């Protein structure tokens, strides 16, 4: 029997260059089922530079994501098999060529926390809570947490968060730098919309190249980074967007970038 769209574990909508990817299991705090990981992988992989400008990742109801739905796992396959799909979803998210925004309300724990941290921007409501809760479930960290968390907060703090599994308030997450902004719950949508509008107005190729260089920076020497910057600028200067930026500056108006 086909799954009704409203009952699908992941919903994807597109409007005016904004891709909204919504976890849709509110009765389980948007915990992700095995099918949900497949759907997330496919949704992230579907994002295309030129067609899409910004991606928003969110959850239905009052929670972002409670991690993997452990009740939905089965013993029919070796655990490495479903983990491969989860890893594919994580890689697909990190490889999205346009800016990504996590809209976090309620809980973002386990893989749900790392799903948020994999995004370029995290905007949270004041009631949001974060936890690398794996250790309390007899599990080790996953969905890229072992890679992204030390880069965001440093190695020692990452060990503290992972090995203790404490719950962080939105304010504590902000102080650690893993949340960019906190707003009251009733202001969350407006704050996300404001950020999306700003990101969507950027020259998409230049933004994508900058994002890629920043993501690669930890694996490059300074010389390699400078070479990448030179290649990127040569691409930008050949595009109409760079000429539009120059003309808008001279004419004292806001530029309008078309991505070409």
C-alpha positions in Angstrom: 0.0 0.0 0.0 1.5 3.4 -0.9 2.4 5.8 1.9 0.2 8.9 2.1 2.3 12.0 1.6 1.3 13.3 5.0 2.5 10.1 6.7 5.8 10.0 4.9 8.8 10.1 7.3 10.4 12.9 5.4 8.6 15.7 3.5 10.3 17.8 0.8 8.9 21.0 -0.6 10.4 23.6 -3.0 9.3 27.3 -3.3 11.2 30.2 -4.7 14.6 28.5 -4.5 14.1 27.3 -0.9 14.1 23.5 -0.3 12.4 22.6 3.0 13.2 19.1 4.3 10.9 18.2 7.2 11.2 15.2 9.5 7.6 14.0 9.9 7.3 11.7 12.9 6.0 14.1 15.5 4.5 11.4 17.7 8.1 10.1 18.2 9.7 13.5 18.4 10.8 13.0 14.7 13.0 10.1 15.4 14.3 8.8 12.1 13.3 5.3 10.9 15.4 3.2 8.5 13.2 4.4 5.7 13.6 8.0 7.0 17.4 7.8 6.6 16.9 6.7 3.0 14.5 9.5 2.3 16.8 12.0 3.9 19.7 10.8 1.8 17.6 11.1 -1.3 16.3 14.6 -0.3 19.8 15.9 0.4 21.2 14.4 -2.8 18.4 16.0 -4.9 19.6 19.6 -4.1 21.1 21.3 -7.2 23.1 24.5 -7.5 21.3 26.7 -10.0 17.8 25.5 -9.2 18.0 25.6 -5.4 19.3 28.5 -3.3 18.9 27.5 0.3 18.0 24.3 2.3 16.0 24.4 5.5 16.0 21.2 7.7 13.2 21.1 10.3 10.8 18.8 12.1 7.0 18.6 12.3 5.5 19.8 15.6 7.5 21.0 18.6 10.7 18.9 18.2 13.5 18.8 15.7 14.8 15.2 15.9 15.2 12.6 18.7 17.9 10.8 16.7 17.4 7.3 15.2 14.2 5.5 16.0 15.7 2.5 17.8 12.3 0.8 18.1 12.2 0.6 14.3 15.4 -1.4 13.9 15.3 -5.1 13.2 17.6 -8.0 13.3 17.1 -8.9 9.6 20.5 -7.4 8.6 23.8 -6.7 10.1 23.9 -3.3 11.8 26.5 -2.1 9.3 23.9 -2.3 6.6 21.5 0.3 7.9 24.4 2.4 9.2 25.7 2.6 5.7 22.5 4.3 4.7 22.7 6.7 7.7 26.3 7.5 6.7 25.2 8.2 3.1 22.6 10.6 4.4 25.2 12.4 6.5 27.6 12.7 3.5 24.8 13.9 1.3 24.0 16.7 3.8 27.6 17.8 4.1 28.0 17.9 0.3 25.0 20.1 -0.4 26.3 22.9 -2.5 24.0 25.6 -1.2 23.7 27.1 2.3 21.8 24.9 4.8 19.8 26.1 7.8 18.7 23.9 10.8 15.5 25.2 12.3 15.6 23.6 15.8 12.7 23.5 18.2 12.4 21.1 21.1 14.8 18.2 21.2 17.8 17.7 19.0 19.6 14.7 20.5 21.8 11.9 19.3 21.9 11.8 15.5 19.4 14.7 15.6 21.9 16.9 17.2 24.5 16.0 14.6 22.0 16.5 11.9 21.6 20.1 13.1 25.3 20.6 13.5 25.9 19.4 9.9 24.0 22.4 8.7 25.8 25.7 8.0 23.5 27.7 10.3 21.5 26.7 13.4 18.7 28.8 14.6 17.0 27.5 17.8 14.0 28.3 19.9 14.6 29.2 23.5 13.1 25.8 24.5 15.5 23.8 22.3 17.6 21.1 24.0 20.7 19.4 22.6 22.5 16.2 23.7 25.0 13.7 22.3 22.9 11.2 24.1 24.5 8.1 22.6 26.5 7.0 25.6 23.3 6.8 27.7 21.8 4.4 25.1 24.9 2.1 25.1 26.0 3.5 21.7 28.9 5.5 20.3 28.5 8.8 18.5 27.4 8.7 14.9 26.0 10.8 12.0 29.4 12.6 11.7 29.5 13.8 15.3 33.0 12.5 15.9 34.2 14.6 12.9 32.1 17.8 13.2 31.9 18.3 16.9 35.7 18.7 17.6 35.8 21.2 14.8 33.1 23.3 16.3 33.9 23.2 20.0 37.5 21.7 20.3 38.6 18.2 21.2 38.3 18.4 25.0 34.8 19.9 25.0 33.7 17.4 22.3 34.8 14.5 24.6 32.9 16.0 27.5 29.7 16.3 25.5 30.0 12.8 24.0 31.2 10.9 27.0 28.9 12.5 29.5 25.9 12.9 27.3 24.6 15.9 29.2 21.6 17.8 27.9 22.4 21.4 26.8 20.0 24.2 27.0 19.7 26.5 23.9 21.6 29.1 25.8 24.5 26.7 26.6 24.5 25.6 23.0 24.8 29.3 21.9 27.7 29.9 24.3 29.5 26.9 22.8 29.0 28.2 19.3 27.0 25.3 18.0 23.9 27.5 17.7 24.0 30.8 15.9 20.9 32.4 17.3 18.2 31.9 19.9 14.7 33.3 19.5 11.3 32.7 21.4 9.4 29.8 19.9 6.8 32.0 18.3 9.6 34.0 16.5 11.4 30.9 15.2 9.8 30.8 11.7 10.3 34.6 11.2 14.0 34.3 12.2 14.5 31.4 9.8 12.7 33.2 7.0 14.8 36.3 7.6 18.0 34.3 7.3 16.8 32.4 4.3 15.9 35.6 2.5 19.4 37.0 3.1 21.1 33.8 2.0 18.9 33.4 -1.0 19.8 36.9 -2.2 23.5 36.0 -2.4 25.3 35.2 -5.7 24.8 31.4 -5.6 28.0 30.3 -7.3 30.2 32.6 -5.2 28.4 31.4 -2.0 28.8 27.7 -3.1 32.5 28.1 -3.8 33.1 29.9 -0.5 31.2 27.1 1.4 33.3 24.4 -0.3 36.6 26.1 0.4 35.7 26.6 4.1 34.6 22.9 4.4 37.9 21.8 2.8 40.1 24.2 4.8 41.1 21.7 7.6 42.6 19.4 5.0 44.6 22.0 3.0 47.8 23.8 3.4 47.8 27.6 3.1 49.2 27.3 -0.4 46.5 24.9 -1.5 43.9 27.2 0.0 45.3 30.2 -1.9 45.3 28.1 -5.1 41.6 27.2 -4.5 40.8 30.9 -3.9 42.4 31.9 -7.1 40.5 29.3 -9.1 37.3 30.3 -7.5 37.8 34.0 -8.2 38.5 33.3 -11.8 35.2 31.5 -12.0 33.3 34.3 -10.3 34.8 37.0 -12.5 33.6 35.2 -15.6 30.0 35.3 -14.4 27.3 38.0 -14.9 26.8 38.1 -11.1 30.2 39.8 -10.6 29.4 42.4 -13.2 26.0 42.9 -11.6 27.7 43.5 -8.2 30.0 46.1 -9.8 27.2 47.9 -11.6 25.0 47.9 -8.5 27.8 49.4 -6.5 28.4 52.2 -9.0 24.6 52.8 -9.4 24.1 52.8 -5.6 21.4 50.1 -5.6 21.0 46.6 -4.3 22.4 43.9 -6.7 20.1 41.2 -8.1 22.0 37.9 -8.6 20.8 35.3 -11.1 23.4 32.7 -10.6 25.0 33.0 -14.0 
